[in-house]
Amino acid sequence: MTPTHQHAPHDHAHEHDHKHAHDDGIQAEILDLDAEILAEHTASITAWLPLRTVPRRIVDLGCGTGAGTFALLDRFPEAHVTAVDTSAGHLQLLREKARARGVQEHLRVLRADLDAAAWPDLGTPDLVWASASMHHMTDPGRVLRNIHELLAPGGLFAVVELSGLPRFLPENAPENRPGLEERCHTAADRLHAEHLPHRGADWGPMLTTAGFAVEGERTLTVRIEGDGNDAIGRYAHGILQRFRGGAAAAELDPEDLIALDELLDTDSPRGLLRRSDLSVRTERTVWAARRA
């Protein structure tokens, strides 16, 4: 073995940190593109919430880079939002966006692990928002009970859940391996069923068990035509790049991997960034639950 292949333990740690930062950066870009492309749908959810009064104190659990945070501040500009996430990188991006928007005085950013036994002081919010974050919890029942205790009496909890990652390609694409995207989703869904068993769950019964009164449920079916939209191309590229770099890729056959690499090739005329036939197709369900 040559010296260039030998690594001290601290080098392994550096490589792990570098990979984590790289993955964090890809995820941040995906979250930002999701926020941009689905902004109208997110706004429709905030407008639908059955609020009795205008919320003054809001907590965004699993805020990511701020899609929900800023949608809520757009809807309730006088509110103060506490945005909570485990990723320092995502929270730094959120801070920068808040300064650019001039809303930093309405925002408190907090890094915390909601799976931890003890939570930080999150105040007594009128509204708690959790979008695509509850299914990451190891013990969602305990987290729901914590949220119930956290809320002000009469306060509202909004849970937004994804049916899965978005689809982008037509069924007959790519031309050399039709149905490739669906096979990627099928492989990823098998892994998620093991590691994220609550993704796509019906949160209604769990909310009731935790003491909430569920006052509304709504499913949004999203279809946005790409028409050569650069952001949709980059969004599709980010999602399929996650498939390629994840464990699900091991379940694809060699021909599928070759076709996937061509889709991800930024120079290929058949690559995602150059296709005009993409669309964003997904479903999101929101539950509105009140603390009695």
C-alpha positions as YAML, in Angstrom:
chain: A
units: angstrom
residues:
- id: 1
  name: MET
  ca: [0.00, 0.00, 0.00]
- id: 2
  name: THR
  ca: [1.42, 3.37, -0.95]
- id: 3
  name: PRO
  ca: [1.58, 6.22, 1.58]
- id: 4
  name: THR
  ca: [-1.12, 8.12, -0.32]
- id: 5
  name: HIS
  ca: [-3.61, 5.39, 0.66]
- id: 6
  name: GLN
  ca: [-2.68, 5.46, 4.34]
- id: 7
  name: HIS
  ca: [-4.76, 7.66, 6.62]
- id: 8
  name: ALA
  ca: [-4.40, 8.44, 10.28]
- id: 9
  name: PRO
  ca: [-7.60, 8.27, 12.35]
- id: 10
  name: HIS
  ca: [-8.00, 12.05, 12.23]
- id: 11
  name: ASP
  ca: [-7.93, 11.87, 8.42]
- id: 12
  name: HIS
  ca: [-10.91, 9.52, 8.49]
- id: 13
  name: ALA
  ca: [-12.74, 11.99, 10.71]
- id: 14
  name: HIS
  ca: [-11.88, 14.79, 8.29]
- id: 15
  name: GLU
  ca: [-13.19, 12.76, 5.34]
- id: 16
  name: HIS
  ca: [-16.39, 11.97, 7.24]
- id: 17
  name: ASP
  ca: [-16.89, 15.65, 8.09]
- id: 18
  name: HIS
  ca: [-16.18, 16.65, 4.49]
- id: 19
  name: LYS
  ca: [-18.70, 14.11, 3.16]
- id: 20
  name: HIS
  ca: [-21.28, 15.21, 5.75]
- id: 21
  name: ALA
  ca: [-20.76, 18.85, 4.75]
- id: 22
  name: HIS
  ca: [-21.08, 17.89, 1.06]
- id: 23
  name: ASP
  ca: [-24.31, 15.96, 1.70]
- id: 24
  name: ASP
  ca: [-25.58, 18.84, 3.83]
- id: 25
  name: GLY
  ca: [-24.88, 21.22, 0.96]
- id: 26
  name: ILE
  ca: [-26.78, 19.06, -1.55]
- id: 27
  name: GLN
  ca: [-29.70, 18.77, 0.86]
- id: 28
  name: ALA
  ca: [-29.71, 22.53, 1.44]
- id: 29
  name: GLU
  ca: [-29.91, 23.16, -2.31]
- id: 30
  name: ILE
  ca: [-32.79, 20.68, -2.63]
- id: 31
  name: LEU
  ca: [-34.64, 22.37, 0.23]
- id: 32
  name: ASP
  ca: [-34.13, 25.81, -1.30]
- id: 33
  name: LEU
  ca: [-35.38, 24.63, -4.71]
- id: 34
  name: ASP
  ca: [-38.36, 22.93, -3.07]
- id: 35
  name: ALA
  ca: [-39.18, 26.20, -1.29]
- id: 36
  name: GLU
  ca: [-38.91, 28.19, -4.52]
- id: 37
  name: ILE
  ca: [-40.89, 25.84, -6.74]
- id: 38
  name: LEU
  ca: [-43.63, 24.95, -4.24]
- id: 39
  name: ALA
  ca: [-43.94, 28.41, -2.66]
- id: 40
  name: GLU
  ca: [-47.53, 28.87, -3.85]
- id: 41
  name: HIS
  ca: [-48.59, 25.51, -2.40]
- id: 42
  name: THR
  ca: [-46.89, 26.21, 0.94]
- id: 43
  name: ALA
  ca: [-48.63, 29.59, 1.09]
- id: 44
  name: SER
  ca: [-51.97, 27.87, 0.44]
- id: 45
  name: ILE
  ca: [-51.36, 25.62, 3.46]
- id: 46
  name: THR
  ca: [-50.62, 28.56, 5.78]
- id: 47
  name: ALA
  ca: [-53.77, 30.31, 4.49]
- id: 48
  name: TRP
  ca: [-55.87, 27.17, 5.13]
- id: 49
  name: LEU
  ca: [-54.89, 26.72, 8.79]
- id: 50
  name: PRO
  ca: [-57.98, 26.97, 11.06]
- id: 51
  name: LEU
  ca: [-56.58, 29.63, 13.38]
- id: 52
  name: ARG
  ca: [-58.80, 31.32, 15.95]
- id: 53
  name: THR
  ca: [-56.46, 34.29, 16.38]
- id: 54
  name: VAL
  ca: [-53.42, 35.61, 14.56]
- id: 55
  name: PRO
  ca: [-50.43, 33.76, 16.06]
- id: 56
  name: ARG
  ca: [-47.80, 35.89, 17.75]
- id: 57
  name: ARG
  ca: [-45.39, 33.11, 18.76]
- id: 58
  name: ILE
  ca: [-44.58, 30.33, 16.28]
- id: 59
  name: VAL
  ca: [-42.20, 27.37, 16.47]
- id: 60
  name: ASP
  ca: [-40.96, 25.70, 13.27]
- id: 61
  name: LEU
  ca: [-39.69, 22.20, 14.16]
- id: 62
  name: GLY
  ca: [-37.20, 20.79, 11.66]
- id: 63
  name: CYS
  ca: [-37.04, 24.10, 9.81]
- id: 64
  name: GLY
  ca: [-34.34, 23.14, 7.31]
- id: 65
  name: THR
  ca: [-33.28, 26.20, 5.33]
- id: 66
  name: GLY
  ca: [-36.49, 28.05, 6.11]
- id: 67
  name: ALA
  ca: [-39.24, 27.21, 3.57]
- id: 68
  name: GLY
  ca: [-41.91, 27.05, 6.28]
- id: 69
  name: THR
  ca: [-40.30, 29.73, 8.44]
- id: 70
  name: PHE
  ca: [-40.51, 32.39, 5.75]
- id: 71
  name: ALA
  ca: [-43.91, 31.25, 4.49]
- id: 72
  name: LEU
  ca: [-45.20, 31.74, 8.04]
- id: 73
  name: LEU
  ca: [-43.53, 35.14, 8.39]
- id: 74
  name: ASP
  ca: [-45.04, 36.19, 5.05]
- id: 75
  name: ARG
  ca: [-48.46, 35.16, 6.33]
- id: 76
  name: PHE
  ca: [-47.98, 36.55, 9.85]
- id: 77
  name: PRO
  ca: [-45.45, 39.40, 9.54]
- id: 78
  name: GLU
  ca: [-45.86, 40.54, 13.17]
- id: 79
  name: ALA
  ca: [-45.15, 37.08, 14.60]
- id: 80
  name: HIS
  ca: [-41.90, 35.89, 16.15]
- id: 81
  name: VAL
  ca: [-40.68, 32.49, 14.94]
- id: 82
  name: THR
  ca: [-38.33, 30.09, 16.73]
- id: 83
  name: ALA
  ca: [-36.75, 27.92, 14.02]
- id: 84
  name: VAL
  ca: [-35.31, 24.60, 15.26]
- id: 85
  name: ASP
  ca: [-33.09, 22.15, 13.38]
- id: 86
  name: THR
  ca: [-30.16, 19.78, 13.99]
- id: 87
  name: SER
  ca: [-28.10, 21.09, 11.06]
- id: 88
  name: ALA
  ca: [-25.79, 24.01, 11.81]
- id: 89
  name: GLY
  ca: [-25.31, 24.57, 8.08]
- id: 90
  name: HIS
  ca: [-29.02, 24.83, 7.38]
- id: 91
  name: LEU
  ca: [-29.51, 27.22, 10.29]
- id: 92
  name: GLN
  ca: [-26.67, 29.45, 9.08]
- id: 93
  name: LEU
  ca: [-28.32, 29.69, 5.66]
- id: 94
  name: LEU
  ca: [-31.61, 30.53, 7.36]
- id: 95
  name: ARG
  ca: [-29.93, 33.36, 9.31]
- id: 96
  name: GLU
  ca: [-28.44, 34.78, 6.12]
- id: 97
  name: LYS
  ca: [-31.81, 34.68, 4.37]
- id: 98
  name: ALA
  ca: [-33.48, 36.39, 7.33]
- id: 99
  name: ARG
  ca: [-30.96, 39.23, 7.21]
- id: 100
  name: ALA
  ca: [-31.42, 39.58, 3.44]
- id: 101
  name: ARG
  ca: [-35.18, 39.77, 3.93]
- id: 102
  name: GLY
  ca: [-34.88, 42.16, 6.87]
- id: 103
  name: VAL
  ca: [-36.82, 39.88, 9.24]
- id: 104
  name: GLN
  ca: [-34.00, 38.85, 11.56]
- id: 105
  name: GLU
  ca: [-35.65, 40.67, 14.47]
- id: 106
  name: HIS
  ca: [-38.62, 38.31, 14.14]
- id: 107
  name: LEU
  ca: [-36.53, 35.16, 14.16]
- id: 108
  name: ARG
  ca: [-34.79, 33.05, 16.79]
- id: 109
  name: VAL
  ca: [-32.63, 30.23, 15.44]
- id: 110
  name: LEU
  ca: [-31.97, 27.23, 17.65]
- id: 111
  name: ARG
  ca: [-29.95, 24.08, 17.04]
- id: 112
  name: ALA
  ca: [-31.47, 21.14, 18.90]
- id: 113
  name: ASP
  ca: [-32.13, 17.42, 18.62]
- id: 114
  name: LEU
  ca: [-35.84, 16.82, 19.13]
- id: 115
  name: ASP
  ca: [-35.16, 13.13, 19.79]
- id: 116
  name: ALA
  ca: [-33.25, 14.14, 22.93]
- id: 117
  name: ALA
  ca: [-34.90, 13.51, 26.29]
- id: 118
  name: ALA
  ca: [-34.77, 17.18, 27.28]
- id: 119
  name: TRP
  ca: [-35.87, 19.96, 24.96]
- id: 120
  name: PRO
  ca: [-34.62, 23.54, 25.07]
- id: 121
  name: ASP
  ca: [-36.97, 26.30, 26.17]
- id: 122
  name: LEU
  ca: [-39.20, 26.99, 23.17]
- id: 123
  name: GLY
  ca: [-41.59, 29.31, 25.00]
- id: 124
  name: THR
  ca: [-45.36, 28.89, 24.78]
- id: 125
  name: PRO
  ca: [-46.22, 29.17, 21.08]
- id: 126
  name: ASP
  ca: [-49.67, 29.76, 19.58]
- id: 127
  name: LEU
  ca: [-48.68, 27.75, 16.49]
- id: 128
  name: VAL
  ca: [-46.23, 24.89, 15.98]
- id: 129
  name: TRP
  ca: [-45.33, 23.93, 12.42]
- id: 130
  name: ALA
  ca: [-43.58, 20.67, 11.41]
- id: 131
  name: SER
  ca: [-43.14, 20.07, 7.69]
- id: 132
  name: ALA
  ca: [-41.54, 16.79, 6.55]
- id: 133
  name: SER
  ca: [-39.79, 16.52, 9.92]
- id: 134
  name: MET
  ca: [-41.99, 14.35, 12.14]
- id: 135
  name: HIS
  ca: [-41.21, 11.17, 10.23]
- id: 136
  name: HIS
  ca: [-37.53, 11.57, 11.21]
- id: 137
  name: MET
  ca: [-38.33, 11.21, 14.92]
- id: 138
  name: THR
  ca: [-37.31, 7.98, 16.62]
- id: 139
  name: ASP
  ca: [-40.26, 8.17, 19.04]
- id: 140
  name: PRO
  ca: [-42.89, 10.36, 17.37]
- id: 141
  name: GLY
  ca: [-45.45, 9.63, 20.10]
- id: 142
  name: ARG
  ca: [-43.19, 11.21, 22.74]
- id: 143
  name: VAL
  ca: [-42.46, 14.17, 20.47]
- id: 144
  name: LEU
  ca: [-46.19, 14.73, 19.89]
- id: 145
  name: ARG
  ca: [-46.82, 14.71, 23.64]
- id: 146
  name: ASN
  ca: [-44.01, 17.25, 24.11]
- id: 147
  name: ILE
  ca: [-45.56, 19.51, 21.48]
- id: 148
  name: HIS
  ca: [-48.97, 19.20, 23.14]
- id: 149
  name: GLU
  ca: [-47.47, 20.34, 26.44]
- id: 150
  name: LEU
  ca: [-45.54, 23.11, 24.71]
- id: 151
  name: LEU
  ca: [-48.49, 24.76, 22.98]
- id: 152
  name: ALA
  ca: [-50.53, 27.50, 24.57]
- id: 153
  name: PRO
  ca: [-54.10, 26.41, 25.44]
- id: 154
  name: GLY
  ca: [-56.11, 26.56, 22.22]
- id: 155
  name: GLY
  ca: [-52.89, 26.61, 20.19]
- id: 156
  name: LEU
  ca: [-52.60, 24.86, 16.84]
- id: 157
  name: PHE
  ca: [-50.15, 22.23, 15.60]
- id: 158
  name: ALA
  ca: [-49.72, 21.85, 11.83]
- id: 159
  name: VAL
  ca: [-48.10, 18.63, 10.54]
- id: 160
  name: VAL
  ca: [-47.17, 18.52, 6.86]
- id: 161
  name: GLU
  ca: [-46.22, 15.07, 5.53]
- id: 162
  name: LEU
  ca: [-44.89, 13.98, 2.16]
- id: 163
  name: SER
  ca: [-46.19, 10.98, 0.26]
- id: 164
  name: GLY
  ca: [-42.61, 10.55, -0.93]
- id: 165
  name: LEU
  ca: [-40.00, 12.36, -2.98]
- id: 166
  name: PRO
  ca: [-41.23, 14.13, -6.11]
- id: 167
  name: ARG
  ca: [-41.28, 12.56, -9.57]
- id: 168
  name: PHE
  ca: [-40.03, 14.51, -12.59]
- id: 169
  name: LEU
  ca: [-39.61, 12.34, -15.71]
- id: 170
  name: PRO
  ca: [-42.35, 11.07, -18.05]
- id: 171
  name: GLU
  ca: [-43.11, 7.37, -17.64]
- id: 172
  name: ASN
  ca: [-41.45, 6.51, -20.95]
- id: 173
  name: ALA
  ca: [-38.21, 8.27, -20.02]
- id: 174
  name: PRO
  ca: [-35.32, 8.03, -20.29]
- id: 175
  name: GLU
  ca: [-35.50, 6.69, -23.81]
- id: 176
  name: ASN
  ca: [-32.93, 3.95, -23.22]
- id: 177
  name: ARG
  ca: [-34.35, 2.81, -19.82]
- id: 178
  name: PRO
  ca: [-38.08, 3.70, -19.50]
- id: 179
  name: GLY
  ca: [-39.39, 3.63, -15.94]
- id: 180
  name: LEU
  ca: [-35.96, 4.22, -14.39]
- id: 181
  name: GLU
  ca: [-37.18, 6.93, -12.02]
- id: 182
  name: GLU
  ca: [-39.94, 4.70, -10.64]
- id: 183
  name: ARG
  ca: [-37.41, 1.91, -10.04]
- id: 184
  name: CYS
  ca: [-35.24, 4.38, -8.12]
- id: 185
  name: HIS
  ca: [-38.23, 5.31, -5.95]
- id: 186
  name: THR
  ca: [-39.17, 1.68, -5.36]
- id: 187
  name: ALA
  ca: [-35.65, 0.85, -4.18]
- id: 188
  name: ALA
  ca: [-35.49, 3.94, -1.95]
- id: 189
  name: ASP
  ca: [-38.95, 3.30, -0.52]
- id: 190
  name: ARG
  ca: [-37.89, -0.17, 0.62]
- id: 191
  name: LEU
  ca: [-35.01, 1.35, 2.55]
- id: 192
  name: HIS
  ca: [-37.16, 4.15, 3.96]
- id: 193
  name: ALA
  ca: [-39.74, 1.62, 5.17]
- id: 194
  name: GLU
  ca: [-37.02, 0.19, 7.38]
- id: 195
  name: HIS
  ca: [-35.25, 3.37, 8.50]
- id: 196
  name: LEU
  ca: [-38.09, 5.94, 8.29]
- id: 197
  name: PRO
  ca: [-41.21, 3.88, 9.01]
- id: 198
  name: HIS
  ca: [-43.37, 6.95, 9.67]
- id: 199
  name: ARG
  ca: [-42.74, 8.70, 6.35]
- id: 200
  name: GLY
  ca: [-46.09, 9.06, 4.61]
- id: 201
  name: ALA
  ca: [-47.92, 8.03, 7.80]
- id: 202
  name: ASP
  ca: [-51.47, 9.00, 8.74]
- id: 203
  name: TRP
  ca: [-50.76, 11.36, 11.62]
- id: 204
  name: GLY
  ca: [-54.42, 11.80, 12.58]
- id: 205
  name: PRO
  ca: [-54.70, 8.83, 15.00]
- id: 206
  name: MET
  ca: [-51.30, 9.59, 16.54]
- id: 207
  name: LEU
  ca: [-52.29, 13.20, 17.12]
- id: 208
  name: THR
  ca: [-55.51, 12.09, 18.83]
- id: 209
  name: THR
  ca: [-53.61, 9.65, 21.03]
- id: 210
  name: ALA
  ca: [-51.28, 12.48, 22.09]
- id: 211
  name: GLY
  ca: [-54.28, 14.52, 23.29]
- id: 212
  name: PHE
  ca: [-54.91, 16.76, 20.27]
- id: 213
  name: ALA
  ca: [-58.26, 17.46, 18.66]
- id: 214
  name: VAL
  ca: [-57.75, 17.12, 14.89]
- id: 215
  name: GLU
  ca: [-59.71, 19.94, 13.29]
- id: 216
  name: GLY
  ca: [-58.74, 19.53, 9.66]
- id: 217
  name: GLU
  ca: [-56.91, 17.42, 7.11]
- id: 218
  name: ARG
  ca: [-56.08, 18.38, 3.55]
- id: 219
  name: THR
  ca: [-54.13, 16.71, 0.75]
- id: 220
  name: LEU
  ca: [-52.53, 18.81, -1.97]
- id: 221
  name: THR
  ca: [-51.82, 17.11, -5.27]
- id: 222
  name: VAL
  ca: [-49.02, 19.03, -6.95]
- id: 223
  name: ARG
  ca: [-48.19, 19.03, -10.66]
- id: 224
  name: ILE
  ca: [-46.02, 21.81, -12.01]
- id: 225
  name: GLU
  ca: [-44.96, 21.64, -15.65]
- id: 226
  name: GLY
  ca: [-41.29, 22.34, -16.21]
- id: 227
  name: ASP
  ca: [-41.39, 23.86, -19.70]
- id: 228
  name: GLY
  ca: [-37.62, 24.12, -19.56]
- id: 229
  name: ASN
  ca: [-37.69, 25.75, -16.10]
- id: 230
  name: ASP
  ca: [-34.07, 25.79, -14.91]
- id: 231
  name: ALA
  ca: [-35.04, 25.48, -11.24]
- id: 232
  name: ILE
  ca: [-37.10, 22.34, -11.90]
- id: 233
  name: GLY
  ca: [-34.17, 20.82, -13.80]
- id: 234
  name: ARG
  ca: [-31.84, 21.52, -10.88]
- id: 235
  name: TYR
  ca: [-34.44, 20.19, -8.41]
- id: 236
  name: ALA
  ca: [-34.73, 16.94, -10.40]
- id: 237
  name: HIS
  ca: [-30.93, 16.72, -10.62]
- id: 238
  name: GLY
  ca: [-30.60, 17.11, -6.84]
- id: 239
  name: ILE
  ca: [-33.17, 14.43, -6.05]
- id: 240
  name: LEU
  ca: [-31.78, 11.87, -8.52]
- id: 241
  name: GLN
  ca: [-28.26, 12.66, -7.35]
- id: 242
  name: ARG
  ca: [-29.39, 11.65, -3.86]
- id: 243
  name: PHE
  ca: [-30.64, 8.35, -5.29]
- id: 244
  name: ARG
  ca: [-27.33, 7.77, -7.08]
- id: 245
  name: GLY
  ca: [-25.26, 8.45, -3.96]
- id: 246
  name: GLY
  ca: [-27.51, 6.52, -1.58]
- id: 247
  name: ALA
  ca: [-27.82, 2.88, -0.63]
- id: 248
  name: ALA
  ca: [-30.79, 2.42, -3.01]
- id: 249
  name: ALA
  ca: [-28.40, 2.60, -5.98]
- id: 250
  name: ALA
  ca: [-27.05, -0.83, -4.99]
- id: 251
  name: GLU
  ca: [-30.45, -2.33, -5.90]
- id: 252
  name: LEU
  ca: [-30.37, -1.00, -9.48]
- id: 253
  name: ASP
  ca: [-28.96, -3.11, -12.30]
- id: 254
  name: PRO
  ca: [-25.89, -1.91, -14.25]
- id: 255
  name: GLU
  ca: [-27.93, -0.65, -17.21]
- id: 256
  name: ASP
  ca: [-30.07, 1.48, -14.91]
- id: 257
  name: LEU
  ca: [-26.96, 2.96, -13.29]
- id: 258
  name: ILE
  ca: [-25.51, 3.85, -16.68]
- id: 259
  name: ALA
  ca: [-28.78, 5.57, -17.66]
- id: 260
  name: LEU
  ca: [-28.95, 7.35, -14.30]
- id: 261
  name: ASP
  ca: [-25.40, 8.63, -14.73]
- id: 262
  name: GLU
  ca: [-26.32, 9.97, -18.16]
- id: 263
  name: LEU
  ca: [-29.29, 11.83, -16.66]
- id: 264
  name: LEU
  ca: [-26.97, 13.34, -14.06]
- id: 265
  name: ASP
  ca: [-24.30, 14.26, -16.62]
- id: 266
  name: THR
  ca: [-24.42, 18.05, -16.83]
- id: 267
  name: ASP
  ca: [-22.86, 17.97, -20.31]
- id: 268
  name: SER
  ca: [-25.12, 15.31, -21.82]
- id: 269
  name: PRO
  ca: [-27.84, 16.51, -24.21]
- id: 270
  name: ARG
  ca: [-30.11, 13.90, -22.55]
- id: 271
  name: GLY
  ca: [-29.19, 15.05, -19.05]
- id: 272
  name: LEU
  ca: [-31.78, 16.41, -16.63]
- id: 273
  name: LEU
  ca: [-30.47, 19.97, -16.88]
- id: 274
  name: ARG
  ca: [-31.18, 20.02, -20.63]
- id: 275
  name: ARG
  ca: [-34.54, 18.26, -20.76]
- id: 276
  name: SER
  ca: [-37.73, 20.17, -21.58]
- id: 277
  name: ASP
  ca: [-40.14, 17.37, -20.61]
- id: 278
  name: LEU
  ca: [-39.78, 17.51, -16.81]
- id: 279
  name: SER
  ca: [-42.59, 18.24, -14.35]
- id: 280
  name: VAL
  ca: [-42.83, 18.23, -10.55]
- id: 281
  name: ARG
  ca: [-45.37, 15.67, -9.30]
- id: 282
  name: THR
  ca: [-45.92, 15.08, -5.61]
- id: 283
  name: GLU
  ca: [-48.52, 15.00, -2.82]
- id: 284
  name: ARG
  ca: [-48.48, 16.66, 0.58]
- id: 285
  name: THR
  ca: [-50.96, 16.18, 3.38]
- id: 286
  name: VAL
  ca: [-51.45, 18.60, 6.26]
- id: 287
  name: TRP
  ca: [-53.19, 17.96, 9.58]
- id: 288
  name: ALA
  ca: [-54.32, 20.82, 11.82]
- id: 289
  name: ALA
  ca: [-54.60, 19.74, 15.46]
- id: 290
  name: ARG
  ca: [-55.56, 21.84, 18.46]
- id: 291
  name: ARG
  ca: [-54.61, 21.67, 22.09]
- id: 292
  name: ALA
  ca: [-57.92, 21.81, 23.90]
...
